[in-house]
């Protein structure tokens, strides 16, 4: 009888104990880029894994996806582009867009927003990048404004510098608990990203050096049943040491995978006056 009671008590304790949160499986794509993907992929991986929320698998693309099943992953983070390098296979772009359309998540970092021009559906997936098309920006009243293809400035960037990020989507889960304005570490600031710009919500902006307007640097795209997040931050490994880059990337990965964000803002998050950079190991 004592043994039976002991087993019942242990059973109740196990039933009431909270189950360990399952890590979200992330597929991180690299293999070619007109930027130094060999140094930036480890930074992206570390930014995700240090949160304890993700299990990251790196797929260094050499042609087709091979035996990789995209459906096995909660979200895909891309550090891959064919912009200025060898054209990527149309087959895997078809698989990627179908995966997101069916409800998968996708995060594109910096140059991974661009290229794939032989497959126009990719431009719809990411909304905007270094390409032709419509331009979106946020006007002084806080409204999203549009310039159609062929009007307004082309995509451009100047020298790298520190710049202030303004979180524009206060109610979006990625923005919650983050300062509205914070200084990003030395990086490229793309101005006038362009594309189909369909179903885009601008998440964050920075003031362009030339345009003097609020240029989108982070945005989301509603694509089929899936969730897409784009960040133009992260030209190189040094810019990825920014705490703001790492935090927004991780929060975006969680949001694209689940539709919610549970990750807290790190205590060393940058302020409007001061950038915050840590060594990511």
GUKE-253856 format. One record per residue (C-alpha): residue number from 0; x, y, z. Coordinates in Angstrom, 1 decimal, always signed. Each point is the difference from the previous one (the first is absolute). Layout:
GUKE-253856
+------+--------+--------+--------+
| guba |     c1 |     c2 |     c3 |
+------+--------+--------+--------+
|  NUM |      X |      Y |      Z |
...
+------+--------+--------+--------+
This chain:
GUKE-253856
+------+--------+--------+--------+
| guba |     c1 |     c2 |     c3 |
+------+--------+--------+--------+
|    0 |   +0.0 |   +0.0 |   +0.0 |
|    1 |   +2.9 |   +2.4 |   +0.9 |
|    2 |   +1.6 |   -0.8 |   -3.3 |
|    3 |   -3.3 |   +0.7 |   -1.9 |
|    4 |   -0.4 |   +3.4 |   +1.9 |
|    5 |   +3.5 |   +1.0 |   -0.8 |
|    6 |   -0.5 |   -0.8 |   -3.7 |
|    7 |   -3.2 |   +2.1 |   +0.0 |
|    8 |   +1.8 |   +3.0 |   +1.6 |
|    9 |   +2.8 |   -0.2 |   -2.6 |
|   10 |   -2.5 |   -0.3 |   -2.8 |
|   11 |   -1.8 |   +3.1 |   +1.2 |
|   12 |   +3.3 |   +1.9 |   +0.3 |
|   13 |   +0.9 |   -0.9 |   -3.5 |
|   14 |   -3.4 |   +1.0 |   -1.4 |
|   15 |   +0.1 |   +3.4 |   +1.7 |
|   16 |   +3.6 |   +0.8 |   -1.0 |
|   17 |   +0.2 |   +2.3 |   -3.0 |
|   18 |   +1.3 |   -1.7 |   -3.1 |
|   19 |   +3.3 |   +1.3 |   -1.4 |
|   20 |   -0.5 |   +2.3 |   -2.9 |
|   21 |   +0.8 |   -1.7 |   -3.3 |
|   22 |   +2.7 |   +1.9 |   -1.9 |
|   23 |   -1.1 |   +1.4 |   -3.4 |
|   24 |   +1.8 |   -1.7 |   -2.9 |
|   25 |   +1.6 |   +2.6 |   -2.3 |
|   26 |   +1.6 |   -0.6 |   -3.3 |
|   27 |   +2.7 |   +2.6 |   -0.7 |
|   28 |   +0.9 |   +0.3 |   -3.7 |
|   29 |   +3.4 |   +1.1 |   -1.4 |
|   30 |   +2.4 |   -1.1 |   -2.6 |
|   31 |   +0.3 |   +3.1 |   -2.2 |
|   32 |   -0.5 |   +3.7 |   +0.4 |
|   33 |   +1.5 |   +3.2 |   -1.3 |
|   34 |   +1.0 |   +0.6 |   +3.6 |
|   35 |   +2.2 |   -2.1 |   +2.3 |
|   36 |   -2.4 |   -2.7 |   +1.0 |
|   37 |   +2.8 |   -2.2 |   +1.5 |
|   38 |   +0.5 |   +2.6 |   +2.8 |
|   39 |   -3.7 |   +1.1 |   +0.4 |
|   40 |   -1.6 |   -3.4 |   +0.2 |
|   41 |   +1.7 |   -0.8 |   +3.4 |
|   42 |   -1.3 |   +3.3 |   +1.3 |
|   43 |   -3.5 |   -0.7 |   -1.0 |
|   44 |   +0.1 |   -3.5 |   +1.4 |
|   45 |   +1.4 |   +1.3 |   +3.3 |
|   46 |   -2.6 |   +2.7 |   +0.3 |
|   47 |   -2.7 |   -2.6 |   -0.3 |
|   48 |   +1.5 |   -2.8 |   +2.1 |
|   49 |   +1.1 |   +2.2 |   +2.9 |
|   50 |   -3.7 |   +0.7 |   +0.8 |
|   51 |   -0.6 |   -3.7 |   +0.7 |
|   52 |   -3.1 |   +0.1 |   -2.1 |
|   53 |   +1.3 |   -1.5 |   -3.2 |
|   54 |   +1.7 |   -3.0 |   -1.5 |
|   55 |   +1.8 |   +1.1 |   -3.1 |
|   56 |   +1.1 |   -2.1 |   -2.9 |
|   57 |   +2.2 |   +1.7 |   -2.6 |
|   58 |   -0.5 |   -1.0 |   -3.6 |
|   59 |   +2.8 |   +1.1 |   -2.3 |
|   60 |   -1.7 |   +0.0 |   -3.3 |
|   61 |   +1.9 |   -1.5 |   -2.9 |
|   62 |   -2.7 |   -0.2 |   -2.6 |
|   63 |   -3.2 |   -1.8 |   +0.9 |
|   64 |   -1.4 |   -0.5 |   +3.5 |
|   65 |   +0.9 |   -3.7 |   -0.2 |
|   66 |   -1.8 |   -2.1 |   +2.7 |
|   67 |   -0.9 |   +3.0 |   +2.2 |
|   68 |   -3.7 |   +0.2 |   +0.8 |
|   69 |   -1.0 |   +3.5 |   +0.6 |
|   70 |   -3.2 |   -1.1 |   +1.8 |
|   71 |   +2.2 |   -1.4 |   +2.8 |
|   72 |   +0.9 |   +3.6 |   +1.1 |
|   73 |   -2.1 |   +2.6 |   +1.7 |
|   74 |   +1.7 |   +2.8 |   -1.9 |
|   75 |   +2.8 |   +0.7 |   -2.5 |
|   76 |   +2.6 |   +2.7 |   +0.5 |
|   77 |   +1.8 |   +1.0 |   -3.2 |
|   78 |   +3.5 |   +1.2 |   -0.4 |
|   79 |   +0.0 |   -1.1 |   -3.6 |
|   80 |   -0.4 |   +1.9 |   -3.3 |
|   81 |   +1.0 |   -0.3 |   -3.6 |
|   82 |   +0.3 |   +3.8 |   -0.3 |
|   83 |   +3.3 |   +0.4 |   -2.0 |
|   84 |   +0.8 |   -3.7 |   +0.2 |
|   85 |   -1.2 |   -3.3 |   -1.5 |
|   86 |   -3.7 |   -0.1 |   -0.6 |
|   87 |   -1.7 |   -2.3 |   +2.5 |
|   88 |   -2.2 |   -2.9 |   -1.1 |
|   89 |   -3.6 |   +0.8 |   -0.9 |
|   90 |   -1.1 |   -3.3 |   +1.6 |
|   91 |   +1.0 |   +0.9 |   +3.5 |
|   92 |   -1.5 |   +3.5 |   -0.3 |
|   93 |   -3.2 |   -1.7 |   -1.0 |
|   94 |   +0.3 |   -2.2 |   +3.1 |
|   95 |   +0.8 |   +3.0 |   +2.2 |
|   96 |   -2.9 |   +2.1 |   -1.1 |
|   97 |   -2.4 |   -2.9 |   +0.3 |
|   98 |   +1.3 |   -0.8 |   +3.5 |
|   99 |   -0.8 |   +3.6 |   +1.1 |
|  100 |   -3.3 |   +0.1 |   -1.9 |
|  101 |   -1.0 |   -3.1 |   +1.9 |
|  102 |   +0.7 |   +1.6 |   +3.4 |
|  103 |   +3.8 |   -0.1 |   +0.5 |
|  104 |   +2.0 |   +2.9 |   +1.3 |
|  105 |   +2.8 |   +1.8 |   -1.8 |
|  106 |   +2.6 |   +2.6 |   +1.1 |
|  107 |   +2.2 |   +1.8 |   -2.6 |
|  108 |   +3.1 |   +1.8 |   +1.2 |
|  109 |   +1.6 |   +3.0 |   -1.9 |
|  110 |   +1.1 |   -1.2 |   -3.5 |
|  111 |   -2.2 |   -3.1 |   +0.3 |
|  112 |   -2.9 |   +2.3 |   -0.9 |
|  113 |   +1.4 |   +0.5 |   -3.5 |
|  114 |   +0.8 |   -2.0 |   -3.1 |
|  115 |   -2.0 |   -3.0 |   -1.3 |
|  116 |   -1.1 |   +2.3 |   -2.8 |
|  117 |   -0.7 |   -3.0 |   -2.3 |
|  118 |   -2.8 |   -1.0 |   +2.5 |
|  119 |   -2.3 |   +3.0 |   +0.5 |
|  120 |   -2.0 |   -1.7 |   +2.7 |
|  121 |   +3.0 |   +0.4 |   +2.3 |
|  122 |   -0.3 |   +3.8 |   -0.2 |
|  123 |   -3.6 |   -0.4 |   +1.1 |
|  124 |   +1.1 |   -2.2 |   +2.9 |
|  125 |   +2.4 |   +2.6 |   +1.4 |
|  126 |   -2.0 |   +3.1 |   -1.1 |
|  127 |   +3.0 |   +2.3 |   -0.7 |
|  128 |   +3.8 |   -0.2 |   -0.4 |
|  129 |   +2.7 |   +1.3 |   -2.3 |
|  130 |   -2.1 |   -0.1 |   -3.2 |
|  131 |   -2.5 |   +1.9 |   -2.1 |
|  132 |   -3.6 |   +0.5 |   +1.0 |
|  133 |   -2.0 |   +2.2 |   +2.4 |
|  134 |   +1.5 |   +1.8 |   +2.9 |
|  135 |   -1.5 |   +0.3 |   +3.5 |
|  136 |   +1.0 |   +2.4 |   +2.8 |
|  137 |   -1.6 |   +1.5 |   +3.1 |
|  138 |   -1.0 |   +3.7 |   -0.3 |
|  139 |   +0.3 |   +2.5 |   +2.8 |
|  140 |   -3.5 |   -0.7 |   +1.1 |
|  141 |   +0.9 |   -3.7 |   +0.6 |
|  142 |   -1.9 |   -1.3 |   -3.1 |
|  143 |   +1.4 |   -2.4 |   -2.6 |
|  144 |   +0.5 |   +1.8 |   -3.3 |
|  145 |   +0.6 |   -1.6 |   -3.4 |
|  146 |   +1.9 |   +1.1 |   -3.1 |
|  147 |   -0.7 |   -2.1 |   -3.0 |
|  148 |   +2.7 |   -1.6 |   -2.2 |
|  149 |   +1.9 |   +2.6 |   -2.0 |
|  150 |   -0.7 |   +2.9 |   +2.4 |
|  151 |   +2.2 |   +1.1 |   +2.8 |
|  152 |   +3.5 |   -1.0 |   +1.0 |
|  153 |   +1.5 |   -3.4 |   -0.8 |
|  154 |   +1.4 |   -2.3 |   +2.6 |
|  155 |   +3.3 |   +1.3 |   +1.4 |
|  156 |   +2.3 |   -0.1 |   +3.0 |
|  157 |   +2.9 |   +2.2 |   +1.1 |
|  158 |   +2.9 |   -0.6 |   +2.4 |
|  159 |   -0.7 |   -2.1 |   +3.1 |
|  160 |   -0.8 |   +1.9 |   +3.2 |
|  161 |   -1.9 |   -0.3 |   +3.2 |
|  162 |   -3.7 |   +0.9 |   -0.5 |
|  163 |   -3.2 |   +0.2 |   +2.1 |
|  164 |   -2.7 |   -2.7 |   -0.6 |
|  165 |   -3.6 |   +1.1 |   +0.7 |
|  166 |   -2.4 |   -2.8 |   +0.7 |
|  167 |   -3.2 |   +1.0 |   -1.9 |
|  168 |   -2.3 |   -2.9 |   +0.8 |
|  169 |   -0.5 |   +0.5 |   +3.7 |
|  170 |   -2.6 |   -2.7 |   +0.3 |
|  171 |   +1.8 |   -2.7 |   -1.9 |
|  172 |   +1.4 |   -2.9 |   +2.2 |
|  173 |   +3.5 |   +0.6 |   -1.4 |
|  174 |   +0.0 |   +3.6 |   +1.3 |
|  175 |   -1.6 |   -0.7 |   +3.4 |
|  176 |   +2.3 |   +0.9 |   +2.9 |
|  177 |   +2.6 |   +1.5 |   -2.2 |
|  178 |   +0.8 |   +3.8 |   +0.1 |
|  179 |   -1.6 |   +2.0 |   -2.8 |
|  180 |   +3.4 |   +1.4 |   -1.0 |
|  181 |   +3.4 |   -1.6 |   +0.3 |
|  182 |   +3.4 |   +0.5 |   -1.5 |
|  183 |   +1.2 |   -2.8 |   -2.3 |
|  184 |   +3.7 |   -0.8 |   -0.3 |
|  185 |   +2.0 |   +1.1 |   -3.1 |
|  186 |   -1.7 |   -1.5 |   -3.0 |
|  187 |   -1.3 |   +0.8 |   -3.5 |
|  188 |   -3.2 |   +1.9 |   -0.2 |
|  189 |   -1.9 |   -1.0 |   -3.2 |
|  190 |   -2.3 |   +2.8 |   -1.3 |
|  191 |   -3.0 |   -0.5 |   -2.2 |
|  192 |   -0.2 |   -3.8 |   -0.1 |
|  193 |   -2.5 |   -1.0 |   -2.7 |
|  194 |   -2.1 |   -2.8 |   -1.2 |
|  195 |   -3.6 |   -1.1 |   -0.4 |
|  196 |   -0.5 |   +1.2 |   +3.6 |
|  197 |   -3.2 |   -2.0 |   +0.4 |
|  198 |   -1.5 |   -0.8 |   +3.4 |
|  199 |   +2.9 |   +1.8 |   +1.7 |
|  200 |   +0.0 |   +1.4 |   +3.5 |
|  201 |   +2.9 |   +2.2 |   +0.9 |
|  202 |   +1.4 |   -0.9 |   +3.4 |
|  203 |   +3.0 |   +2.3 |   +0.3 |
|  204 |   +1.6 |   +2.9 |   -1.9 |
|  205 |   +3.1 |   +2.2 |   +0.0 |
|  206 |   +0.4 |   +3.5 |   -1.5 |
|  207 |   +1.8 |   -0.2 |   -3.4 |
|  208 |   +3.2 |   +2.0 |   -0.5 |
|  209 |   -1.2 |   +1.2 |   -3.4 |
|  210 |   -3.8 |   -0.2 |   +0.1 |
|  211 |   -0.3 |   +1.3 |   +3.6 |
|  212 |   -3.1 |   -2.2 |   +0.2 |
|  213 |   -0.9 |   -2.9 |   +2.2 |
|  214 |   +1.3 |   -2.9 |   -2.0 |
|  215 |   -1.2 |   -3.6 |   +0.9 |
|  216 |   +2.8 |   -2.1 |   +1.5 |
|  217 |   -2.3 |   -2.8 |   +1.3 |
|  218 |   -3.4 |   -1.2 |   -1.2 |
|  219 |   -2.4 |   -2.9 |   -0.1 |
|  220 |   -1.7 |   -1.6 |   -3.0 |
|  221 |   -3.3 |   -2.0 |   +0.2 |
|  222 |   +0.6 |   -2.7 |   -2.5 |
|  223 |   -2.7 |   -2.7 |   -0.3 |
|  224 |   -0.4 |   -1.6 |   +3.4 |
|  225 |   +3.6 |   +0.8 |   +0.9 |
|  226 |   +1.9 |   +2.8 |   +1.8 |
|  227 |   +3.0 |   +1.8 |   -1.5 |
|  228 |   +2.4 |   +2.4 |   +1.7 |
|  229 |   +2.7 |   +2.0 |   -1.8 |
|  230 |   +2.9 |   +1.9 |   +1.7 |
|  231 |   +2.4 |   +2.1 |   -2.0 |
|  232 |   +2.3 |   +0.1 |   +3.0 |
|  233 |   +3.1 |   -2.1 |   +0.0 |
|  234 |   +2.4 |   +0.9 |   -2.9 |
|  235 |   +2.9 |   -1.8 |   +1.8 |
|  236 |   +1.0 |   -1.8 |   +3.1 |
|  237 |   +0.9 |   +3.1 |   +1.9 |
|  238 |   -3.5 |   +1.6 |   -0.6 |
|  239 |   -1.5 |   -3.3 |   +1.2 |
|  240 |   +1.7 |   +0.4 |   +3.4 |
|  241 |   -2.7 |   +2.7 |   +0.7 |
|  242 |   -2.3 |   -1.2 |   +2.8 |
|  243 |   -2.9 |   +1.6 |   -1.9 |
|  244 |   +0.7 |   -2.1 |   -3.1 |
|  245 |   +0.3 |   -3.2 |   +2.0 |
|  246 |   -3.1 |   +0.7 |   +2.1 |
|  247 |   -2.3 |   +1.0 |   -2.9 |
|  248 |   +1.2 |   -2.9 |   -2.1 |
|  249 |   -0.8 |   -2.6 |   +2.7 |
|  250 |   -3.3 |   +1.6 |   +0.8 |
|  251 |   -0.8 |   +0.0 |   -3.7 |
|  252 |   +0.9 |   -3.7 |   -0.4 |
|  253 |   -2.3 |   -0.9 |   +2.9 |
|  254 |   -2.8 |   +2.1 |   -1.5 |
|  255 |   +0.3 |   -1.5 |   -3.5 |
|  256 |   -0.1 |   -3.5 |   +1.6 |
|  257 |   -2.8 |   +0.5 |   +2.5 |
|  258 |   -1.7 |   +3.3 |   -0.5 |
|  259 |   +0.9 |   +1.1 |   +3.5 |
|  260 |   +3.2 |   +1.3 |   +1.8 |
|  261 |   +1.0 |   -1.3 |   +3.5 |
|  262 |   +3.6 |   +1.1 |   -0.1 |
|  263 |   +0.7 |   +2.9 |   +2.3 |
|  264 |   +2.0 |   +3.1 |   -1.0 |
|  265 |   +3.6 |   -0.5 |   +1.1 |
|  266 |   +1.1 |   +2.3 |   +2.9 |
|  267 |   +2.9 |   +1.5 |   -2.0 |
|  268 |   -2.3 |   +1.1 |   -2.9 |
|  269 |   +1.2 |   +3.2 |   -1.6 |
|  270 |   -1.4 |   +3.4 |   +0.7 |
|  271 |   -0.7 |   +2.9 |   -2.3 |
|  272 |   +3.3 |   +1.5 |   +0.9 |
|  273 |   +2.3 |   -3.0 |   +0.3 |
|  274 |   +0.4 |   -3.1 |   -2.1 |
|  275 |   +0.6 |   -3.3 |   +1.8 |
|  276 |   +2.4 |   -2.5 |   -1.4 |
|  277 |   +1.0 |   -3.3 |   +1.5 |
|  278 |   +2.3 |   -2.8 |   -1.2 |
|  279 |   -2.3 |   -2.8 |   -1.3 |
|  280 |   +1.6 |   -3.4 |   +0.7 |
+------+--------+--------+--------+
